């Protein structure tokens, strides 16, 4: 565990423009640095690094954050990996916190399991290439499948001798504790005592973690005995959790990022054959049902998944649940069916890389359209089956978090099924409500229902209102972080009932105005920032922007970069060359702060009026109705007073 002191030292030492400059060609632009986005294909630079704030912002992709965020996003590193990367760059010695005895034992256990697993992987490779049995049985099998030796070595394929104790003897001679091989599933204990090799007589497919370390194995029998399972996989252990592993991801991740799509196949040989054909952005679920952990692994590298099927409709239908999980993660899913008799393995062995890519691009269908067409063929004219088909399609669409994408799919399904769009939307909202009940129990945010069209024009008023409120809160936080320590003058009445100008900090003015009217911020991340800022004020100190830009809570550091970075900066040429001194926000702080507070109040009041009006419509209790009407009158007065400040009428 990296100590807090080391983490702080890394943050203090790392020079953000220097680190990002290793990956992006940056040029000085005023107080910032500017370059082409490393996350998008652009011709005009819209990527900014702001050293004074310790943040970067990419306006093409919307990405932003601190130096750690950049490394995690660009290099696909975990948080500890990014810290260690920076520590190595700046020669910072990493201090690790004292671990408990339990933590030390757990670490030692994992290390021992990892060591014996790596030993077994090398042993199986040696048997494949160097033993007579391995060459005659294992190597010849791989070569018959058309695998080149360089591909066999790339995937570290191997062979386990057809003997009960070959691995056990080799491990004992090498000085390894056999109990660790039992825990990884490489050895099994006999009922009468002793041990035997679990994978005896099988060709071996090592399974790697993201960093490329072997953590488990898949073994295929070469015998024709129908009573013997074709594939064995390692049992789960402290090293290997099936639901969080994808076969081939350690070799595919860079290609997935480069091509912005991940091809998902079923088996080991599908992945290997695709690699041999020159297509590397491919992974396998290894015959197991797709899990949320596996989906999120892919999502780290791309939001796009294309599933490659062998044309077996029964197998495709069985995988619908897994694909629904992908949709729920907000990812884009396409499906490709290979010609009858072909799977990704056989198709890749018969075609060139260009032919495979061309086939995939020409035959890829989005999953919702594909599912609709597939189930429509099965349903035929049977009204009961068609009704079930419609519900199944709508339930899949309901899982998509983005309302616009849902709307597009509903329109397409309406066209294919020849059913009114309004009927599908009604069913969609039922499915969303059903799902929302489950999400509520699990503490997840409730989704917004899709608008059922009446006039053909959706009512977007509520969405605009919510956006505007968040916009005003963002502006409040932006002023607080950018200028909080700066003094402004306010006018008060003193004890003699005379007007007096007194200086206070902008932060005191903004926070005091909120507290005076007992207002809170709706956004959770903005509330977190505000509370931390107030804690600093309580200690008679003002926080630096870097306190938030380099925050350990990624939601805070990311939002800080979003709030503080502007794509447009005023050139010094106006002042230096043309002697023009335009008024900017920092020269008009008092007005900017006052405008911000009044706009925030305005949006809060409008929201409260909307909520009260809705309650008035549904309330039948006369006493409660009377109280609501009085509250509405007071809110209308407040709305009028605020509108006078802006000199405008609020519609």
FENDARA-V249269 format. One record per residue. PSI is psi as a letter, one per 20 degrees, with the letter a starting at -180 (* if undefined). D_FIRST is the distance of its C-alpha to the first C-alpha in Angstrom with 2 decimals. Layout:
psi/d_first
PSI/D_FIRST
PSI/D_FIRST
//
This chain:
psi/d_first
p/0.00
p/3.81
q/6.21
h/9.15
g/11.52
g/10.30
g/10.50
g/13.86
h/15.03
g/14.54
g/16.50
h/19.08
h/19.64
p/19.90
o/23.59
g/23.99
h/27.48
g/26.52
g/23.64
h/25.78
i/28.73
h/27.28
h/28.00
p/30.82
o/33.97
q/33.94
q/36.99
p/37.39
n/38.93
c/39.61
i/36.42
r/34.43
q/33.94
q/35.42
r/35.37
q/35.92
p/33.45
i/31.11
i/30.97
q/34.74
o/37.96
q/39.73
h/42.40
p/42.09
p/38.81
k/37.02
p/33.46
q/32.62
p/29.92
n/30.26
h/28.55
h/29.63
i/27.71
k/24.78
r/25.62
q/27.37
p/29.83
o/31.56
i/34.82
g/35.75
i/32.90
i/31.82
q/28.22
r/26.56
b/23.51
a/21.41
h/20.28
g/17.05
g/19.38
g/21.78
h/19.49
h/18.31
g/22.03
g/23.68
i/21.48
l/20.21
q/16.54
r/13.72
g/11.84
h/8.79
h/11.73
g/13.73
g/11.40
h/11.31
g/15.04
h/15.83
g/14.05
h/16.23
h/19.24
j/19.19
l/18.15
p/15.22
p/13.25
o/9.49
p/8.30
p/5.14
q/5.66
p/8.08
q/7.77
r/11.08
h/13.69
g/13.64
g/10.01
g/10.90
g/14.15
g/12.96
g/10.85
g/14.01
g/16.26
g/14.93
g/15.12
g/18.61
g/19.74
h/18.75
g/20.63
h/23.76
g/23.82
h/23.84
g/26.51
h/28.58
g/28.45
h/29.85
g/32.33
h/33.71
g/34.12
g/35.98
h/38.19
g/39.05
h/40.14
i/41.26
q/42.86
g/46.36
g/45.43
g/42.45
g/44.62
h/47.57
g/45.76
g/42.29
g/42.82
h/46.30
g/44.95
h/42.49
h/45.21
h/47.71
i/45.39
j/45.62
p/42.10
q/42.13
h/40.42
h/38.06
h/36.89
g/36.60
h/34.33
g/32.36
j/31.42
l/31.16
q/33.87
a/35.07
p/37.45
o/37.19
q/40.39
l/42.82
q/42.46
h/41.05
k/38.93
g/38.46
g/34.65
g/34.38
g/36.56
g/34.72
h/31.31
g/32.94
h/34.53
i/31.25
j/29.75
q/27.42
o/27.08
h/29.10
h/27.34
h/24.35
h/26.97
g/28.39
h/25.10
i/24.88
j/28.57
h/29.93
q/32.01
q/33.80
p/35.28
q/39.05
h/40.73
j/42.84
q/40.00
r/38.55
r/36.52
q/37.46
o/35.96
h/35.19
j/35.83
p/38.92
k/41.39
q/39.27
q/38.16
p/34.39
o/32.32
q/28.62
p/26.28
q/23.28
a/20.13
h/19.87
i/18.51
j/21.46
q/20.22
p/22.77
i/21.64
a/25.14
q/28.86
p/32.04
p/35.24
p/38.80
q/41.87
j/44.85
q/47.34
j/49.84
o/49.71
i/49.36
i/48.02
p/44.86
p/42.02
g/41.79
p/37.98
q/35.36
q/31.66
q/28.77
r/27.90
q/24.61
a/21.75
h/17.99
h/18.15
o/21.02
o/21.73
g/25.07
i/24.95
k/21.96
p/23.40
p/26.32
p/28.16
i/28.35
h/25.89
h/24.04
i/27.49
h/28.72
g/26.14
h/27.56
h/31.08
g/30.33
g/29.21
g/32.23
i/34.74
k/33.18
q/33.98
p/32.60
p/35.17
p/34.44
a/36.34
g/36.50
r/36.28
g/34.79
h/38.07
g/38.42
g/35.25
g/36.31
h/39.88
g/38.83
g/36.64
h/39.63
i/41.77
j/39.48
o/37.75
i/33.97
l/32.72
p/33.14
r/30.98
q/32.02
i/31.20
k/32.46
i/35.16
q/32.97
q/33.53
p/31.53
r/28.60
h/26.90
g/23.60
g/25.57
g/27.40
h/24.32
g/23.07
h/26.38
h/26.32
h/23.33
h/25.86
q/29.26
j/31.11
p/33.91
p/34.41
p/37.62
p/38.23
o/40.52
r/42.81
j/45.46
i/48.13
o/48.03
h/48.59
g/47.65
h/44.20
g/43.82
h/44.76
h/42.30
i/39.48
h/40.52
g/37.98
h/35.06
h/36.61
h/37.01
h/33.24
g/32.89
g/35.42
h/33.58
j/30.51
j/32.92
r/33.13
p/36.37
p/37.72
q/40.56
p/42.28
p/44.18
p/46.65
q/47.74
q/51.41
p/52.62
i/51.69
q/48.77
r/45.01
h/42.40
g/42.52
h/46.32
h/46.74
h/44.29
h/46.16
i/49.48
q/48.62
r/47.24
g/44.16
g/46.47
h/48.44
g/45.37
g/43.96
g/47.43
g/47.89
g/44.60
h/45.42
h/48.97
i/48.21
p/45.00
q/45.74
q/43.60
g/42.72
g/44.63
g/47.84
g/47.38
g/46.88
g/49.88
h/52.13
g/51.04
h/51.61
h/54.80
g/56.27
h/55.65
h/57.02
c/60.21
j/62.71
o/61.65
h/61.07
g/58.82
h/56.55
h/56.54
g/55.50
h/52.59
g/51.68
g/51.65
g/49.34
g/46.93
g/46.87
h/46.48
h/43.58
g/41.73
h/42.59
h/41.44
i/37.86
p/37.70
h/35.96
p/37.93
h/41.39
g/43.11
g/42.04
g/43.26
g/46.53
g/47.10
h/46.59
g/48.91
g/51.57
g/51.27
h/51.42
h/54.42
g/56.17
g/55.44
i/56.28
l/59.17
q/58.00
p/58.08
h/54.81
h/55.24
g/55.32
h/52.06
h/50.40
g/51.58
h/50.07
g/46.87
h/46.51
g/47.16
h/44.33
g/41.98
g/42.96
g/42.44
h/38.95
h/38.25
g/39.06
g/36.34
h/33.84
g/34.84
h/34.09
j/30.59
j/30.06
q/30.40
q/32.51
q/36.18
r/37.79
p/40.89
q/44.04
q/46.00
p/49.33
p/52.38
p/54.89
g/58.34
i/59.66
i/57.45
o/55.49
q/52.15
o/51.61
j/48.63
g/49.33
g/46.54
g/43.97
g/45.25
g/45.17
g/41.53
g/40.62
h/42.59
g/40.90
h/37.39
g/38.83
h/40.05
h/36.75
g/35.01
h/37.68
g/37.05
h/33.32
g/34.23
g/36.68
g/34.36
h/31.52
h/33.98
j/36.46
h/35.28
i/35.94
p/39.32
q/42.43
r/45.16
p/48.45
q/49.40
p/52.80
r/53.20
p/56.17
a/56.22
h/57.95
j/61.29
k/60.87
q/60.61
p/58.26
p/55.71
p/53.18
q/49.85
p/46.67
r/43.39
q/40.12
h/39.85
g/36.77
h/38.93
g/41.67
g/39.58
g/37.62
h/40.79
h/42.78
g/40.39
h/40.36
h/44.13
j/44.80
l/42.03
q/40.54
r/37.04
p/35.31
h/35.25
p/32.24
g/28.98
h/26.92
h/29.68
g/29.71
g/25.99
g/26.70
g/29.83
g/28.31
h/25.60
g/28.46
h/30.57
g/27.90
g/28.02
h/31.82
h/31.78
j/30.17
k/32.95
q/30.82
p/30.62
q/27.36
q/27.09
h/26.95
h/23.60
h/22.16
h/22.86
h/22.77
k/19.16
q/18.18
h/14.93
o/17.41
h/18.76
h/22.12
g/22.63
g/21.72
g/23.82
h/26.70
g/26.76
h/27.41
g/30.03
h/31.75
i/31.92
p/32.85
p/36.54
i/38.05
p/41.17
q/41.47
p/44.70
q/45.90
i/46.79
h/50.05
g/51.62
g/51.52
g/51.85
h/54.49
i/56.28
k/56.05
p/55.00
n/52.72
q/51.66
p/50.21
r/46.50
g/44.22
i/42.89
i/46.52
l/47.36
g/44.38
g/46.44
g/48.16
g/44.98
g/43.28
g/46.42
g/46.85
g/43.27
g/43.74
h/47.12
h/45.93
g/43.08
g/45.67
g/47.99
h/45.60
g/44.62
g/48.32
h/49.23
g/46.55
h/47.78
g/51.37
g/50.50
g/48.84
g/51.85
h/54.35
h/52.73
h/52.91
h/56.57
h/57.40
i/56.20
p/57.09
i/60.32
o/60.02
g/62.48
g/60.84
h/57.42
g/59.14
g/60.85
h/57.58
h/55.97
g/58.98
g/58.78
h/55.08
h/55.98
g/58.69
g/56.33
h/53.78
h/56.65
g/57.62
g/54.07
g/54.04
g/57.37
g/56.26
h/53.15
h/55.30
h/57.61
g/54.79
i/54.37
k/58.13
r/57.83
p/58.53
p/55.65
*/56.69
//
